[in-house]
Amino acid sequence: MEPGFMDMSIKILIGFFLLFMITRLLGKTTIRHLTPFDFVSAIVLSELLGNGIFETNVSIFYIIYVVLLWGFLMIIMEKYLLKHRSMRGLLEGKPSIIIRNGKIDREQLKQNRMNINQLLSSLRQSETFSLREVAYAILETNGSVSILKKNKYQKVTLDDLNLPPSPTYLCTTLITDGEMIEANLKELGFNKDWLTQQLIAHGYTRVEDVLYADWIYDDGIYIVPYQSKQA
């Protein structure tokens, strides 16, 4: 038997305000820093509410009870984690240092199922357009990346230095995961021979030996090899 519009509307309204109340009780920090535990809890809670809305044999009171009970358990767990630090790593995970002293930790990338393109995207969202700028990068438990830039790339205003403004150039990726990006080379006006010469000048004979490489007009080429040693 299909649920009636009135019954379904009442359940949706009640569920909406219950979820809003639970979200407010959990606090802004939980919303902003969504951990794996919070993510799973939110999915289960939405499934409980969704199933209750479309099941005619489930009364409104059961929906209220289930949502409130699950929300209560989430709040209790949040309070417990605040008091017991030893359990936080188990349920929330721990931050991972994916770039250390300017070097990419490929093992940490593998453990966190993160590739170079995802790393570059996260850096760009933090206004960092080249790996050469990064001293340390930490993958937080909510999936965001925190960045500490090298000293030479940390922000200093031109007014502080009494210098005139200079042109700003966008970093262009040339190699990712051992594969040359020909479209980017062509856009820069370069070709494969030019790239090969650049690699040889830095001690690399094959594109396959390079994990990542980019180019900036005022700073040249930057290369990250597959080995732990950086160029």
MODELLER restraints for C-alpha pairs under 7 A, 6 or more apart:
rsr = mdl.restraints
at = mdl.atoms
rsr.add(forms.Gaussian(group=physical.xy_distance, feature=features.Distance(at['CA:2:A'], at['CA:56:A']), mean=6.84, stdev=0.5))
rsr.add(forms.Gaussian(group=physical.xy_distance, feature=features.Distance(at['CA:3:A'], at['CA:54:A']), mean=6.18, stdev=0.5))
rsr.add(forms.Gaussian(group=physical.xy_distance, feature=features.Distance(at['CA:3:A'], at['CA:55:A']), mean=6.80, stdev=0.5))
rsr.add(forms.Gaussian(group=physical.xy_distance, feature=features.Distance(at['CA:3:A'], at['CA:56:A']), mean=5.19, stdev=0.5))
rsr.add(forms.Gaussian(group=physical.xy_distance, feature=features.Distance(at['CA:8:A'], at['CA:53:A']), mean=5.77, stdev=0.5))
rsr.add(forms.Gaussian(group=physical.xy_distance, feature=features.Distance(at['CA:8:A'], at['CA:54:A']), mean=6.98, stdev=0.5))
rsr.add(forms.Gaussian(group=physical.xy_distance, feature=features.Distance(at['CA:11:A'], at['CA:53:A']), mean=5.77, stdev=0.5))
rsr.add(forms.Gaussian(group=physical.xy_distance, feature=features.Distance(at['CA:11:A'], at['CA:60:A']), mean=6.12, stdev=0.5))
rsr.add(forms.Gaussian(group=physical.xy_distance, feature=features.Distance(at['CA:12:A'], at['CA:53:A']), mean=6.71, stdev=0.5))
rsr.add(forms.Gaussian(group=physical.xy_distance, feature=features.Distance(at['CA:15:A'], at['CA:49:A']), mean=6.65, stdev=0.5))
rsr.add(forms.Gaussian(group=physical.xy_distance, feature=features.Distance(at['CA:22:A'], at['CA:71:A']), mean=5.94, stdev=0.5))
rsr.add(forms.Gaussian(group=physical.xy_distance, feature=features.Distance(at['CA:26:A'], at['CA:75:A']), mean=6.15, stdev=0.5))
rsr.add(forms.Gaussian(group=physical.xy_distance, feature=features.Distance(at['CA:33:A'], at['CA:142:A']), mean=5.59, stdev=0.5))
rsr.add(forms.Gaussian(group=physical.xy_distance, feature=features.Distance(at['CA:34:A'], at['CA:142:A']), mean=5.23, stdev=0.5))
rsr.add(forms.Gaussian(group=physical.xy_distance, feature=features.Distance(at['CA:35:A'], at['CA:92:A']), mean=5.53, stdev=0.5))
rsr.add(forms.Gaussian(group=physical.xy_distance, feature=features.Distance(at['CA:35:A'], at['CA:141:A']), mean=5.91, stdev=0.5))
rsr.add(forms.Gaussian(group=physical.xy_distance, feature=features.Distance(at['CA:35:A'], at['CA:142:A']), mean=4.95, stdev=0.5))
rsr.add(forms.Gaussian(group=physical.xy_distance, feature=features.Distance(at['CA:36:A'], at['CA:92:A']), mean=5.95, stdev=0.5))
rsr.add(forms.Gaussian(group=physical.xy_distance, feature=features.Distance(at['CA:37:A'], at['CA:91:A']), mean=5.98, stdev=0.5))
rsr.add(forms.Gaussian(group=physical.xy_distance, feature=features.Distance(at['CA:37:A'], at['CA:92:A']), mean=5.95, stdev=0.5))
rsr.add(forms.Gaussian(group=physical.xy_distance, feature=features.Distance(at['CA:45:A'], at['CA:67:A']), mean=6.76, stdev=0.5))
rsr.add(forms.Gaussian(group=physical.xy_distance, feature=features.Distance(at['CA:45:A'], at['CA:70:A']), mean=6.89, stdev=0.5))
rsr.add(forms.Gaussian(group=physical.xy_distance, feature=features.Distance(at['CA:49:A'], at['CA:63:A']), mean=6.62, stdev=0.5))
rsr.add(forms.Gaussian(group=physical.xy_distance, feature=features.Distance(at['CA:49:A'], at['CA:67:A']), mean=6.94, stdev=0.5))
rsr.add(forms.Gaussian(group=physical.xy_distance, feature=features.Distance(at['CA:52:A'], at['CA:58:A']), mean=5.86, stdev=0.5))
rsr.add(forms.Gaussian(group=physical.xy_distance, feature=features.Distance(at['CA:52:A'], at['CA:63:A']), mean=6.05, stdev=0.5))
rsr.add(forms.Gaussian(group=physical.xy_distance, feature=features.Distance(at['CA:81:A'], at['CA:87:A']), mean=6.42, stdev=0.5))
rsr.add(forms.Gaussian(group=physical.xy_distance, feature=features.Distance(at['CA:81:A'], at['CA:88:A']), mean=5.81, stdev=0.5))
rsr.add(forms.Gaussian(group=physical.xy_distance, feature=features.Distance(at['CA:92:A'], at['CA:141:A']), mean=6.64, stdev=0.5))
rsr.add(forms.Gaussian(group=physical.xy_distance, feature=features.Distance(at['CA:93:A'], at['CA:141:A']), mean=5.80, stdev=0.5))
rsr.add(forms.Gaussian(group=physical.xy_distance, feature=features.Distance(at['CA:94:A'], at['CA:141:A']), mean=5.92, stdev=0.5))
rsr.add(forms.Gaussian(group=physical.xy_distance, feature=features.Distance(at['CA:95:A'], at['CA:138:A']), mean=6.40, stdev=0.5))
rsr.add(forms.Gaussian(group=physical.xy_distance, feature=features.Distance(at['CA:95:A'], at['CA:139:A']), mean=5.51, stdev=0.5))
rsr.add(forms.Gaussian(group=physical.xy_distance, feature=features.Distance(at['CA:95:A'], at['CA:140:A']), mean=4.58, stdev=0.5))
rsr.add(forms.Gaussian(group=physical.xy_distance, feature=features.Distance(at['CA:95:A'], at['CA:141:A']), mean=5.51, stdev=0.5))
rsr.add(forms.Gaussian(group=physical.xy_distance, feature=features.Distance(at['CA:96:A'], at['CA:108:A']), mean=6.78, stdev=0.5))
rsr.add(forms.Gaussian(group=physical.xy_distance, feature=features.Distance(at['CA:96:A'], at['CA:138:A']), mean=5.50, stdev=0.5))
rsr.add(forms.Gaussian(group=physical.xy_distance, feature=features.Distance(at['CA:96:A'], at['CA:139:A']), mean=5.08, stdev=0.5))
rsr.add(forms.Gaussian(group=physical.xy_distance, feature=features.Distance(at['CA:96:A'], at['CA:140:A']), mean=6.71, stdev=0.5))
rsr.add(forms.Gaussian(group=physical.xy_distance, feature=features.Distance(at['CA:97:A'], at['CA:137:A']), mean=5.94, stdev=0.5))
rsr.add(forms.Gaussian(group=physical.xy_distance, feature=features.Distance(at['CA:97:A'], at['CA:138:A']), mean=4.40, stdev=0.5))
rsr.add(forms.Gaussian(group=physical.xy_distance, feature=features.Distance(at['CA:97:A'], at['CA:139:A']), mean=6.26, stdev=0.5))
rsr.add(forms.Gaussian(group=physical.xy_distance, feature=features.Distance(at['CA:98:A'], at['CA:104:A']), mean=5.92, stdev=0.5))
rsr.add(forms.Gaussian(group=physical.xy_distance, feature=features.Distance(at['CA:98:A'], at['CA:105:A']), mean=5.07, stdev=0.5))
rsr.add(forms.Gaussian(group=physical.xy_distance, feature=features.Distance(at['CA:98:A'], at['CA:108:A']), mean=5.66, stdev=0.5))
rsr.add(forms.Gaussian(group=physical.xy_distance, feature=features.Distance(at['CA:98:A'], at['CA:109:A']), mean=6.28, stdev=0.5))
rsr.add(forms.Gaussian(group=physical.xy_distance, feature=features.Distance(at['CA:98:A'], at['CA:137:A']), mean=5.70, stdev=0.5))
rsr.add(forms.Gaussian(group=physical.xy_distance, feature=features.Distance(at['CA:98:A'], at['CA:138:A']), mean=5.76, stdev=0.5))
rsr.add(forms.Gaussian(group=physical.xy_distance, feature=features.Distance(at['CA:98:A'], at['CA:139:A']), mean=6.58, stdev=0.5))
rsr.add(forms.Gaussian(group=physical.xy_distance, feature=features.Distance(at['CA:99:A'], at['CA:105:A']), mean=5.64, stdev=0.5))
rsr.add(forms.Gaussian(group=physical.xy_distance, feature=features.Distance(at['CA:99:A'], at['CA:135:A']), mean=6.96, stdev=0.5))
rsr.add(forms.Gaussian(group=physical.xy_distance, feature=features.Distance(at['CA:99:A'], at['CA:136:A']), mean=4.98, stdev=0.5))
rsr.add(forms.Gaussian(group=physical.xy_distance, feature=features.Distance(at['CA:99:A'], at['CA:137:A']), mean=4.82, stdev=0.5))
rsr.add(forms.Gaussian(group=physical.xy_distance, feature=features.Distance(at['CA:100:A'], at['CA:135:A']), mean=6.35, stdev=0.5))
rsr.add(forms.Gaussian(group=physical.xy_distance, feature=features.Distance(at['CA:100:A'], at['CA:136:A']), mean=4.91, stdev=0.5))
rsr.add(forms.Gaussian(group=physical.xy_distance, feature=features.Distance(at['CA:100:A'], at['CA:137:A']), mean=6.93, stdev=0.5))
rsr.add(forms.Gaussian(group=physical.xy_distance, feature=features.Distance(at['CA:101:A'], at['CA:135:A']), mean=4.93, stdev=0.5))
rsr.add(forms.Gaussian(group=physical.xy_distance, feature=features.Distance(at['CA:101:A'], at['CA:136:A']), mean=5.92, stdev=0.5))
rsr.add(forms.Gaussian(group=physical.xy_distance, feature=features.Distance(at['CA:102:A'], at['CA:134:A']), mean=5.68, stdev=0.5))
rsr.add(forms.Gaussian(group=physical.xy_distance, feature=features.Distance(at['CA:102:A'], at['CA:135:A']), mean=4.31, stdev=0.5))
rsr.add(forms.Gaussian(group=physical.xy_distance, feature=features.Distance(at['CA:102:A'], at['CA:136:A']), mean=6.22, stdev=0.5))
rsr.add(forms.Gaussian(group=physical.xy_distance, feature=features.Distance(at['CA:103:A'], at['CA:230:A']), mean=6.77, stdev=0.5))
rsr.add(forms.Gaussian(group=physical.xy_distance, feature=features.Distance(at['CA:109:A'], at['CA:115:A']), mean=6.52, stdev=0.5))
rsr.add(forms.Gaussian(group=physical.xy_distance, feature=features.Distance(at['CA:116:A'], at['CA:176:A']), mean=6.84, stdev=0.5))
rsr.add(forms.Gaussian(group=physical.xy_distance, feature=features.Distance(at['CA:122:A'], at['CA:145:A']), mean=6.23, stdev=0.5))
rsr.add(forms.Gaussian(group=physical.xy_distance, feature=features.Distance(at['CA:123:A'], at['CA:129:A']), mean=6.53, stdev=0.5))
rsr.add(forms.Gaussian(group=physical.xy_distance, feature=features.Distance(at['CA:129:A'], at['CA:171:A']), mean=6.00, stdev=0.5))
rsr.add(forms.Gaussian(group=physical.xy_distance, feature=features.Distance(at['CA:130:A'], at['CA:171:A']), mean=6.23, stdev=0.5))
rsr.add(forms.Gaussian(group=physical.xy_distance, feature=features.Distance(at['CA:132:A'], at['CA:222:A']), mean=6.74, stdev=0.5))
rsr.add(forms.Gaussian(group=physical.xy_distance, feature=features.Distance(at['CA:133:A'], at['CA:149:A']), mean=5.56, stdev=0.5))
rsr.add(forms.Gaussian(group=physical.xy_distance, feature=features.Distance(at['CA:133:A'], at['CA:150:A']), mean=5.74, stdev=0.5))
rsr.add(forms.Gaussian(group=physical.xy_distance, feature=features.Distance(at['CA:133:A'], at['CA:153:A']), mean=5.79, stdev=0.5))
rsr.add(forms.Gaussian(group=physical.xy_distance, feature=features.Distance(at['CA:134:A'], at['CA:147:A']), mean=6.80, stdev=0.5))
rsr.add(forms.Gaussian(group=physical.xy_distance, feature=features.Distance(at['CA:134:A'], at['CA:148:A']), mean=6.20, stdev=0.5))
rsr.add(forms.Gaussian(group=physical.xy_distance, feature=features.Distance(at['CA:134:A'], at['CA:149:A']), mean=4.47, stdev=0.5))
rsr.add(forms.Gaussian(group=physical.xy_distance, feature=features.Distance(at['CA:134:A'], at['CA:150:A']), mean=5.65, stdev=0.5))
rsr.add(forms.Gaussian(group=physical.xy_distance, feature=features.Distance(at['CA:135:A'], at['CA:148:A']), mean=5.72, stdev=0.5))
rsr.add(forms.Gaussian(group=physical.xy_distance, feature=features.Distance(at['CA:135:A'], at['CA:149:A']), mean=5.11, stdev=0.5))
rsr.add(forms.Gaussian(group=physical.xy_distance, feature=features.Distance(at['CA:135:A'], at['CA:150:A']), mean=4.93, stdev=0.5))
rsr.add(forms.Gaussian(group=physical.xy_distance, feature=features.Distance(at['CA:136:A'], at['CA:147:A']), mean=5.87, stdev=0.5))
rsr.add(forms.Gaussian(group=physical.xy_distance, feature=features.Distance(at['CA:136:A'], at['CA:148:A']), mean=5.08, stdev=0.5))
rsr.add(forms.Gaussian(group=physical.xy_distance, feature=features.Distance(at['CA:136:A'], at['CA:149:A']), mean=6.80, stdev=0.5))
rsr.add(forms.Gaussian(group=physical.xy_distance, feature=features.Distance(at['CA:137:A'], at['CA:145:A']), mean=6.43, stdev=0.5))
rsr.add(forms.Gaussian(group=physical.xy_distance, feature=features.Distance(at['CA:137:A'], at['CA:146:A']), mean=5.60, stdev=0.5))
rsr.add(forms.Gaussian(group=physical.xy_distance, feature=features.Distance(at['CA:137:A'], at['CA:147:A']), mean=4.54, stdev=0.5))
rsr.add(forms.Gaussian(group=physical.xy_distance, feature=features.Distance(at['CA:137:A'], at['CA:148:A']), mean=6.34, stdev=0.5))
rsr.add(forms.Gaussian(group=physical.xy_distance, feature=features.Distance(at['CA:138:A'], at['CA:145:A']), mean=5.49, stdev=0.5))
rsr.add(forms.Gaussian(group=physical.xy_distance, feature=features.Distance(at['CA:138:A'], at['CA:146:A']), mean=5.11, stdev=0.5))
rsr.add(forms.Gaussian(group=physical.xy_distance, feature=features.Distance(at['CA:138:A'], at['CA:147:A']), mean=6.53, stdev=0.5))
rsr.add(forms.Gaussian(group=physical.xy_distance, feature=features.Distance(at['CA:139:A'], at['CA:145:A']), mean=4.60, stdev=0.5))
rsr.add(forms.Gaussian(group=physical.xy_distance, feature=features.Distance(at['CA:139:A'], at['CA:146:A']), mean=6.55, stdev=0.5))
rsr.add(forms.Gaussian(group=physical.xy_distance, feature=features.Distance(at['CA:158:A'], at['CA:164:A']), mean=6.85, stdev=0.5))
rsr.add(forms.Gaussian(group=physical.xy_distance, feature=features.Distance(at['CA:158:A'], at['CA:165:A']), mean=6.91, stdev=0.5))
rsr.add(forms.Gaussian(group=physical.xy_distance, feature=features.Distance(at['CA:169:A'], at['CA:216:A']), mean=6.40, stdev=0.5))
rsr.add(forms.Gaussian(group=physical.xy_distance, feature=features.Distance(at['CA:169:A'], at['CA:217:A']), mean=6.47, stdev=0.5))
rsr.add(forms.Gaussian(group=physical.xy_distance, feature=features.Distance(at['CA:170:A'], at['CA:216:A']), mean=6.52, stdev=0.5))
rsr.add(forms.Gaussian(group=physical.xy_distance, feature=features.Distance(at['CA:171:A'], at['CA:214:A']), mean=6.53, stdev=0.5))
rsr.add(forms.Gaussian(group=physical.xy_distance, feature=features.Distance(at['CA:171:A'], at['CA:215:A']), mean=5.71, stdev=0.5))
rsr.add(forms.Gaussian(group=physical.xy_distance, feature=features.Distance(at['CA:171:A'], at['CA:216:A']), mean=4.93, stdev=0.5))
rsr.add(forms.Gaussian(group=physical.xy_distance, feature=features.Distance(at['CA:172:A'], at['CA:184:A']), mean=6.84, stdev=0.5))
rsr.add(forms.Gaussian(group=physical.xy_distance, feature=features.Distance(at['CA:172:A'], at['CA:214:A']), mean=5.39, stdev=0.5))
rsr.add(forms.Gaussian(group=physical.xy_distance, feature=features.Distance(at['CA:172:A'], at['CA:215:A']), mean=5.26, stdev=0.5))
rsr.add(forms.Gaussian(group=physical.xy_distance, feature=features.Distance(at['CA:172:A'], at['CA:216:A']), mean=6.58, stdev=0.5))
rsr.add(forms.Gaussian(group=physical.xy_distance, feature=features.Distance(at['CA:173:A'], at['CA:184:A']), mean=6.95, stdev=0.5))
rsr.add(forms.Gaussian(group=physical.xy_distance, feature=features.Distance(at['CA:173:A'], at['CA:213:A']), mean=6.09, stdev=0.5))
rsr.add(forms.Gaussian(group=physical.xy_distance, feature=features.Distance(at['CA:173:A'], at['CA:214:A']), mean=4.18, stdev=0.5))
rsr.add(forms.Gaussian(group=physical.xy_distance, feature=features.Distance(at['CA:173:A'], at['CA:215:A']), mean=6.48, stdev=0.5))
rsr.add(forms.Gaussian(group=physical.xy_distance, feature=features.Distance(at['CA:174:A'], at['CA:180:A']), mean=5.92, stdev=0.5))
rsr.add(forms.Gaussian(group=physical.xy_distance, feature=features.Distance(at['CA:174:A'], at['CA:181:A']), mean=5.30, stdev=0.5))
rsr.add(forms.Gaussian(group=physical.xy_distance, feature=features.Distance(at['CA:174:A'], at['CA:184:A']), mean=6.34, stdev=0.5))
rsr.add(forms.Gaussian(group=physical.xy_distance, feature=features.Distance(at['CA:174:A'], at['CA:185:A']), mean=6.50, stdev=0.5))
rsr.add(forms.Gaussian(group=physical.xy_distance, feature=features.Distance(at['CA:174:A'], at['CA:213:A']), mean=5.39, stdev=0.5))
rsr.add(forms.Gaussian(group=physical.xy_distance, feature=features.Distance(at['CA:174:A'], at['CA:214:A']), mean=5.03, stdev=0.5))
rsr.add(forms.Gaussian(group=physical.xy_distance, feature=features.Distance(at['CA:174:A'], at['CA:215:A']), mean=6.98, stdev=0.5))
rsr.add(forms.Gaussian(group=physical.xy_distance, feature=features.Distance(at['CA:175:A'], at['CA:181:A']), mean=5.78, stdev=0.5))
rsr.add(forms.Gaussian(group=physical.xy_distance, feature=features.Distance(at['CA:175:A'], at['CA:212:A']), mean=5.02, stdev=0.5))
rsr.add(forms.Gaussian(group=physical.xy_distance, feature=features.Distance(at['CA:175:A'], at['CA:213:A']), mean=4.88, stdev=0.5))
rsr.add(forms.Gaussian(group=physical.xy_distance, feature=features.Distance(at['CA:175:A'], at['CA:214:A']), mean=6.86, stdev=0.5))
rsr.add(forms.Gaussian(group=physical.xy_distance, feature=features.Distance(at['CA:176:A'], at['CA:211:A']), mean=5.68, stdev=0.5))
rsr.add(forms.Gaussian(group=physical.xy_distance, feature=features.Distance(at['CA:176:A'], at['CA:212:A']), mean=4.61, stdev=0.5))
rsr.add(forms.Gaussian(group=physical.xy_distance, feature=features.Distance(at['CA:176:A'], at['CA:213:A']), mean=6.82, stdev=0.5))
rsr.add(forms.Gaussian(group=physical.xy_distance, feature=features.Distance(at['CA:177:A'], at['CA:211:A']), mean=4.59, stdev=0.5))
rsr.add(forms.Gaussian(group=physical.xy_distance, feature=features.Distance(at['CA:177:A'], at['CA:212:A']), mean=6.22, stdev=0.5))
rsr.add(forms.Gaussian(group=physical.xy_distance, feature=features.Distance(at['CA:178:A'], at['CA:207:A']), mean=5.65, stdev=0.5))
rsr.add(forms.Gaussian(group=physical.xy_distance, feature=features.Distance(at['CA:178:A'], at['CA:208:A']), mean=4.15, stdev=0.5))
rsr.add(forms.Gaussian(group=physical.xy_distance, feature=features.Distance(at['CA:178:A'], at['CA:209:A']), mean=6.21, stdev=0.5))
rsr.add(forms.Gaussian(group=physical.xy_distance, feature=features.Distance(at['CA:178:A'], at['CA:210:A']), mean=5.15, stdev=0.5))
rsr.add(forms.Gaussian(group=physical.xy_distance, feature=features.Distance(at['CA:178:A'], at['CA:211:A']), mean=5.18, stdev=0.5))
rsr.add(forms.Gaussian(group=physical.xy_distance, feature=features.Distance(at['CA:179:A'], at['CA:207:A']), mean=6.58, stdev=0.5))
rsr.add(forms.Gaussian(group=physical.xy_distance, feature=features.Distance(at['CA:179:A'], at['CA:208:A']), mean=6.50, stdev=0.5))
rsr.add(forms.Gaussian(group=physical.xy_distance, feature=features.Distance(at['CA:180:A'], at['CA:207:A']), mean=6.77, stdev=0.5))
rsr.add(forms.Gaussian(group=physical.xy_distance, feature=features.Distance(at['CA:185:A'], at['CA:191:A']), mean=5.86, stdev=0.5))
rsr.add(forms.Gaussian(group=physical.xy_distance, feature=features.Distance(at['CA:199:A'], at['CA:205:A']), mean=6.38, stdev=0.5))
rsr.add(forms.Gaussian(group=physical.xy_distance, feature=features.Distance(at['CA:202:A'], at['CA:231:A']), mean=6.85, stdev=0.5))
rsr.add(forms.Gaussian(group=physical.xy_distance, feature=features.Distance(at['CA:209:A'], at['CA:225:A']), mean=6.01, stdev=0.5))
rsr.add(forms.Gaussian(group=physical.xy_distance, feature=features.Distance(at['CA:209:A'], at['CA:226:A']), mean=6.02, stdev=0.5))
rsr.add(forms.Gaussian(group=physical.xy_distance, feature=features.Distance(at['CA:210:A'], at['CA:223:A']), mean=6.95, stdev=0.5))
rsr.add(forms.Gaussian(group=physical.xy_distance, feature=features.Distance(at['CA:210:A'], at['CA:224:A']), mean=6.02, stdev=0.5))
rsr.add(forms.Gaussian(group=physical.xy_distance, feature=features.Distance(at['CA:210:A'], at['CA:225:A']), mean=4.28, stdev=0.5))
rsr.add(forms.Gaussian(group=physical.xy_distance, feature=features.Distance(at['CA:210:A'], at['CA:226:A']), mean=5.65, stdev=0.5))
rsr.add(forms.Gaussian(group=physical.xy_distance, feature=features.Distance(at['CA:211:A'], at['CA:224:A']), mean=5.57, stdev=0.5))
rsr.add(forms.Gaussian(group=physical.xy_distance, feature=features.Distance(at['CA:211:A'], at['CA:225:A']), mean=5.03, stdev=0.5))
rsr.add(forms.Gaussian(group=physical.xy_distance, feature=features.Distance(at['CA:211:A'], at['CA:226:A']), mean=5.01, stdev=0.5))
rsr.add(forms.Gaussian(group=physical.xy_distance, feature=features.Distance(at['CA:212:A'], at['CA:223:A']), mean=5.95, stdev=0.5))
rsr.add(forms.Gaussian(group=physical.xy_distance, feature=features.Distance(at['CA:212:A'], at['CA:224:A']), mean=5.03, stdev=0.5))
rsr.add(forms.Gaussian(group=physical.xy_distance, feature=features.Distance(at['CA:212:A'], at['CA:225:A']), mean=6.82, stdev=0.5))
rsr.add(forms.Gaussian(group=physical.xy_distance, feature=features.Distance(at['CA:213:A'], at['CA:221:A']), mean=6.93, stdev=0.5))
rsr.add(forms.Gaussian(group=physical.xy_distance, feature=features.Distance(at['CA:213:A'], at['CA:222:A']), mean=5.40, stdev=0.5))
rsr.add(forms.Gaussian(group=physical.xy_distance, feature=features.Distance(at['CA:213:A'], at['CA:223:A']), mean=4.38, stdev=0.5))
rsr.add(forms.Gaussian(group=physical.xy_distance, feature=features.Distance(at['CA:213:A'], at['CA:224:A']), mean=6.10, stdev=0.5))
rsr.add(forms.Gaussian(group=physical.xy_distance, feature=features.Distance(at['CA:214:A'], at['CA:221:A']), mean=5.72, stdev=0.5))
rsr.add(forms.Gaussian(group=physical.xy_distance, feature=features.Distance(at['CA:214:A'], at['CA:222:A']), mean=5.39, stdev=0.5))
rsr.add(forms.Gaussian(group=physical.xy_distance, feature=features.Distance(at['CA:214:A'], at['CA:223:A']), mean=6.84, stdev=0.5))
rsr.add(forms.Gaussian(group=physical.xy_distance, feature=features.Distance(at['CA:215:A'], at['CA:221:A']), mean=4.46, stdev=0.5))
rsr.add(forms.Gaussian(group=physical.xy_distance, feature=features.Distance(at['CA:215:A'], at['CA:222:A']), mean=6.34, stdev=0.5))
rsr.add(forms.Gaussian(group=physical.xy_distance, feature=features.Distance(at['CA:223:A'], at['CA:231:A']), mean=5.84, stdev=0.5))
rsr.add(forms.Gaussian(group=physical.xy_distance, feature=features.Distance(at['CA:224:A'], at['CA:230:A']), mean=5.60, stdev=0.5))
rsr.add(forms.Gaussian(group=physical.xy_distance, feature=features.Distance(at['CA:224:A'], at['CA:231:A']), mean=6.22, stdev=0.5))
rsr.add(forms.Gaussian(group=physical.xy_distance, feature=features.Distance(at['CA:225:A'], at['CA:231:A']), mean=6.96, stdev=0.5))
